[in-house]
Amino acid sequence: MSDSSSRPSPADSAAGSPAPVRVGLVGAGPWARVMHARMLAAGPETTLAAVWARRPEAAAETAAPYGAAVAATFDELLDRCEAVAFAVPPAVQAELAPRAAKVGKALLLEKPLAPDLAGARRVADAVEEAGVVSQLVLTKRYHPATRAFLAAAQHVEVTGARSCYLHGAFLGGDFATAWRMEHGALLDLGPHLLDLLDTAVGPITSVRSTGDPRRWIELTCEHENGAVSQASLSGSVRLPRARTRVELLGPGDELVYDTAELDHEECWPVLRREFAHAVRTNRPTPVDARRGLRIQQLLAWAAEG
């Protein structure tokens, strides 16, 4: 398989600006359409080079608004791009991402990396062995308000923390997809809260769980610094809108992070710009496959009960 088509030529750059990163998209479901394809095509840091999905008609529908090519096979997609974005169930990502890394493609990865720890380790190891750039689509991490909260948390003494991520998407609609219905809120919503708690409170050393991830699951985390945090997760409760909240409590004033007023549209340009910069400079990002493996370890502890 030739990789020559993925290398930008000097003519691709204007006035010294880096050429847009040509990204191939794997997947054509709701999230691929409403976020990935739209974000990558918006540029200017990236272009949507091609789309591949196991249903060709869905790939064509996703690619058409942006004039992107439709790849007949995954290998053809790899030939058409220099980076690959995944918007597929975790098991599919775990199967295909190592193949893309092996041929030198940068990876924009969804959370969780895989349905289980072994699969996540294969993805992270493939990225490390190939020496390619990877970045995880933990959407909230790219919002300025999230970054301000995490920065402020470094100066807070935390005794305990409470958090929740709740919505009703599993009750029906486009996002009540097969893998979400099978694995529930732990794999879908858990990565967001566990990432925030692990970063804001301090490294998590154990996770215990109770409940049913398809209905409501409660996590109790112990942290390296002695703090204890709790996380409530459900995709099966009817609310006017999704609720994500983290409260840090201790001897000083509480610090609260709440996404109620956040516009997630502010996340996409930041995500796109930082991914493109990482690809062009070949520098690792802080929220990469190795971070995804760390989160998967926390999910595995939680799954053990």
C-alpha positions as CSV (number, residue, x, y, z in Angstrom):
1,M,0.0,0.0,0.0
2,S,1.6,3.3,-1.1
3,D,1.7,6.1,1.4
4,S,2.9,8.8,-1.1
5,S,-0.6,10.4,-1.5
6,S,-0.6,11.2,2.2
7,R,2.5,13.5,2.1
8,P,1.8,17.2,1.6
9,S,4.1,18.8,-0.9
10,P,5.7,22.2,-0.5
11,A,3.1,23.6,-2.9
12,D,0.4,22.6,-0.4
13,S,1.5,25.5,1.9
14,A,0.8,29.1,1.3
15,A,2.9,32.0,2.8
16,G,4.6,29.5,5.1
17,S,1.4,28.2,6.7
18,P,1.2,24.4,7.3
19,A,-0.9,22.5,4.8
20,P,-4.2,21.3,6.2
21,V,-4.0,17.8,7.6
22,R,-5.9,15.5,5.4
23,V,-8.0,13.3,7.7
24,G,-9.9,10.1,6.8
25,L,-13.0,9.4,8.8
26,V,-13.9,5.9,9.9
27,G,-17.6,5.7,10.7
28,A,-20.9,7.2,9.4
29,G,-23.2,7.1,12.4
30,P,-24.8,10.0,14.2
31,W,-21.7,11.2,16.0
32,A,-19.6,10.9,12.8
33,R,-22.1,13.1,11.0
34,V,-22.9,15.7,13.5
35,M,-19.4,16.2,15.0
36,H,-16.5,14.5,13.3
37,A,-17.2,15.2,9.6
38,R,-18.5,18.7,10.2
39,M,-15.5,19.6,12.4
40,L,-12.8,18.1,10.2
41,A,-14.3,19.7,7.0
42,A,-14.6,23.2,8.6
43,G,-10.8,23.7,8.6
44,P,-8.6,25.5,8.0
45,E,-6.3,23.3,9.9
46,T,-7.8,20.0,8.5
47,T,-9.7,18.8,5.5
48,L,-12.0,15.8,5.3
49,A,-10.2,13.7,2.8
50,A,-12.4,10.6,2.7
51,V,-15.0,8.6,4.6
52,W,-15.2,4.8,5.0
53,A,-17.9,2.8,6.8
54,R,-19.1,-0.7,6.6
55,R,-22.3,0.6,5.0
56,P,-21.2,2.4,1.8
57,E,-24.5,4.3,1.5
58,A,-24.0,5.8,5.0
59,A,-20.4,6.7,4.1
60,A,-21.7,8.5,1.0
61,E,-24.3,10.4,2.9
62,T,-21.7,11.5,5.4
63,A,-19.1,12.5,2.8
64,A,-21.5,14.3,0.3
65,P,-22.0,17.6,2.1
66,Y,-18.3,18.3,2.1
67,G,-17.2,16.9,-1.2
68,A,-15.1,14.2,0.4
69,A,-14.3,10.9,-1.3
70,V,-15.9,7.7,-0.3
71,A,-13.4,4.9,0.3
72,A,-14.4,1.4,-0.8
73,T,-12.2,-0.2,1.8
74,F,-10.3,0.7,5.0
75,D,-7.0,0.3,3.1
76,E,-8.2,2.7,0.5
77,L,-9.0,5.2,3.2
78,L,-5.5,4.9,4.6
79,D,-4.1,5.6,1.1
80,R,-6.1,8.8,0.9
81,C,-5.1,10.5,4.2
82,E,-2.3,11.2,6.6
83,A,-4.4,11.0,9.8
84,V,-7.5,8.9,10.7
85,A,-10.4,9.9,12.9
86,F,-12.5,7.2,14.4
87,A,-16.3,7.5,15.1
88,V,-17.2,3.9,15.6
89,P,-18.0,1.5,18.5
90,P,-15.0,0.8,20.8
91,A,-14.6,-2.8,19.5
92,V,-14.2,-1.5,15.9
93,Q,-11.8,1.2,16.9
94,A,-9.7,-1.4,18.8
95,E,-9.6,-3.5,15.7
96,L,-8.7,-0.8,13.2
97,A,-6.7,1.8,15.0
98,P,-3.5,-0.4,15.4
99,R,-3.6,-1.1,11.6
100,A,-3.7,2.7,10.9
101,A,-0.9,3.3,13.4
102,K,1.3,0.6,11.9
103,V,1.3,2.4,8.5
104,G,2.2,5.7,10.1
105,K,-1.2,7.5,10.4
106,A,-1.9,9.9,13.2
107,L,-5.0,9.0,15.2
108,L,-7.9,10.9,16.5
109,L,-9.5,8.4,18.8
110,E,-12.9,8.2,20.5
111,K,-13.4,7.2,24.1
112,P,-13.2,4.6,25.4
113,L,-10.2,3.2,23.4
114,A,-11.7,-0.3,23.4
115,P,-14.4,-2.3,25.1
116,D,-11.9,-3.8,27.6
117,L,-8.5,-3.2,29.0
118,A,-6.7,-5.7,26.7
119,G,-8.0,-4.0,23.6
120,A,-7.1,-0.5,24.9
121,R,-3.5,-1.7,25.7
122,R,-3.2,-3.0,22.1
123,V,-4.2,0.4,20.7
124,A,-1.8,2.3,23.1
125,D,1.0,-0.1,22.4
126,A,0.5,0.2,18.6
127,V,0.7,4.0,18.9
128,E,3.8,3.9,20.9
129,E,5.6,1.3,18.7
130,A,4.7,3.3,15.5
131,G,5.7,6.6,17.0
132,V,2.6,8.3,15.7
133,V,0.6,11.2,17.2
134,S,-2.7,10.3,18.9
135,Q,-5.4,12.4,20.5
136,L,-8.5,11.5,22.4
137,V,-11.9,13.1,21.8
138,L,-12.7,13.8,25.4
139,T,-14.9,16.7,24.2
140,K,-15.1,18.7,27.5
141,R,-11.3,18.8,27.8
142,Y,-11.3,21.3,24.9
143,H,-13.6,23.9,26.4
144,P,-12.0,26.9,28.0
145,A,-14.2,26.6,31.1
146,T,-13.0,23.0,31.7
147,R,-9.4,24.1,31.4
148,A,-10.0,26.9,33.8
149,F,-11.5,24.5,36.3
150,L,-8.7,22.0,36.0
151,A,-6.1,24.8,36.4
152,A,-7.9,26.1,39.5
153,A,-8.2,22.7,41.0
154,Q,-4.4,22.4,41.2
155,H,-4.6,25.0,44.0
156,V,-7.4,23.5,46.0
157,E,-7.1,21.1,48.9
158,V,-9.7,18.5,48.3
159,T,-11.2,16.3,51.0
160,G,-13.9,14.9,48.9
161,A,-15.7,15.4,45.6
162,R,-19.1,14.7,44.2
163,S,-19.8,14.5,40.5
164,C,-22.5,13.4,38.0
165,Y,-23.1,12.9,34.3
166,L,-26.7,12.2,33.6
167,H,-28.9,12.3,30.5
168,G,-31.7,10.4,28.8
169,A,-30.1,9.5,25.4
170,F,-30.4,5.8,26.1
171,L,-34.2,6.1,26.3
172,G,-34.4,6.4,22.5
173,G,-33.1,8.4,19.5
174,D,-30.0,8.5,17.4
175,F,-27.6,7.9,20.3
176,A,-29.3,4.8,21.7
177,T,-26.9,2.8,19.7
178,A,-26.2,-0.9,20.1
179,W,-22.8,-0.6,21.9
180,R,-24.2,2.1,24.3
181,M,-27.2,0.0,25.1
182,E,-25.0,-3.1,25.7
183,H,-22.3,-1.4,27.9
184,G,-24.3,1.5,29.3
185,A,-23.1,4.7,31.0
186,L,-19.9,3.3,32.4
187,L,-18.1,3.0,29.1
188,D,-19.9,5.9,27.4
189,L,-20.0,8.6,30.2
190,G,-17.6,7.2,32.6
191,P,-14.4,8.3,30.7
192,H,-15.4,11.9,31.0
193,L,-16.0,12.0,34.8
194,L,-13.1,9.6,35.6
195,D,-10.7,11.8,33.5
196,L,-11.9,14.9,35.3
197,L,-11.7,13.4,38.8
198,D,-8.3,11.8,38.2
199,T,-7.0,15.2,37.0
200,A,-8.7,17.6,39.3
201,V,-8.6,15.7,42.6
202,G,-5.5,13.6,42.1
203,P,-4.5,10.2,40.7
204,I,-7.2,7.6,41.4
205,T,-5.9,4.5,43.1
206,S,-9.1,2.4,43.4
207,V,-12.6,2.5,42.0
208,R,-15.6,0.6,43.4
209,S,-19.1,0.5,41.8
210,T,-22.6,-0.4,42.5
211,G,-25.7,-0.4,40.3
212,D,-26.4,-1.3,36.7
213,P,-24.6,0.7,34.1
214,R,-27.6,0.4,31.7
215,R,-29.8,2.2,34.3
216,W,-27.7,4.0,37.0
217,I,-24.2,3.3,38.3
218,E,-22.5,4.9,41.3
219,L,-18.7,5.0,41.5
220,T,-16.6,5.6,44.6
221,C,-13.0,6.5,43.9
222,E,-10.0,6.7,46.3
223,H,-7.2,9.1,45.4
224,E,-3.5,9.0,46.0
225,N,-3.8,12.1,48.3
226,G,-6.4,10.5,50.5
227,A,-9.4,12.2,49.0
228,V,-12.5,10.3,48.2
229,S,-14.8,11.1,45.2
230,Q,-18.1,9.8,43.9
231,A,-19.5,9.8,40.4
232,S,-23.2,9.2,39.4
233,L,-23.7,8.0,35.9
234,S,-26.8,7.3,33.9
235,G,-28.0,7.7,30.3
236,S,-31.5,6.5,31.2
237,V,-33.1,9.3,33.1
238,R,-35.3,11.9,31.5
239,L,-33.9,15.4,32.0
240,P,-34.4,18.7,30.0
241,R,-30.7,18.5,29.0
242,A,-27.6,16.6,29.9
243,R,-26.2,17.3,33.4
244,T,-22.5,17.2,34.1
245,R,-21.2,18.6,37.4
246,V,-18.2,18.2,39.6
247,E,-17.9,19.7,43.1
248,L,-14.6,19.8,44.9
249,L,-14.9,20.2,48.7
250,G,-12.4,20.7,51.4
251,P,-11.2,23.1,54.2
252,G,-11.4,26.0,51.8
253,D,-14.1,27.3,49.4
254,E,-15.7,24.8,47.2
255,L,-14.8,24.7,43.5
256,V,-17.7,23.7,41.1
257,Y,-17.6,22.8,37.5
258,D,-21.0,22.7,35.7
259,T,-21.6,22.3,32.0
260,A,-25.1,23.7,32.1
261,E,-24.2,26.9,30.4
262,L,-21.4,25.6,28.2
263,D,-21.6,25.8,24.4
264,H,-20.0,22.6,23.1
265,E,-19.5,24.3,19.7
266,E,-16.6,26.1,21.4
267,C,-14.8,22.7,21.8
268,W,-14.5,21.7,18.1
269,P,-12.2,24.5,16.8
270,V,-9.8,23.9,19.8
271,L,-9.8,20.1,19.2
272,R,-9.2,20.5,15.5
273,R,-6.4,23.1,15.9
274,E,-4.6,21.1,18.6
275,F,-4.8,17.9,16.7
276,A,-3.5,19.5,13.5
277,H,-0.6,21.2,15.4
278,A,0.3,17.9,17.0
279,V,0.4,16.1,13.6
280,R,2.4,18.9,11.9
281,T,5.0,19.1,14.8
282,N,4.9,15.4,15.6
283,R,4.6,16.2,19.2
284,P,2.5,14.1,21.6
285,T,-0.7,15.6,23.1
286,P,-1.5,15.4,26.8
287,V,-4.8,13.7,26.1
288,D,-3.5,10.8,24.0
289,A,-3.8,7.1,23.6
290,R,-1.7,6.6,26.8
291,R,-4.2,8.8,28.7
292,G,-6.9,6.7,27.1
293,L,-5.3,3.5,28.5
294,R,-5.1,5.1,32.0
295,I,-8.9,5.9,31.8
296,Q,-9.5,2.3,30.6
297,Q,-7.8,1.0,33.6
298,L,-10.1,3.0,35.8
299,L,-13.1,1.7,33.9
300,A,-11.8,-1.9,34.4
301,W,-11.6,-1.4,38.1
302,A,-15.1,0.0,38.1
303,A,-16.4,-2.9,36.1
304,E,-15.1,-5.3,38.7
305,G,-17.5,-3.9,41.2
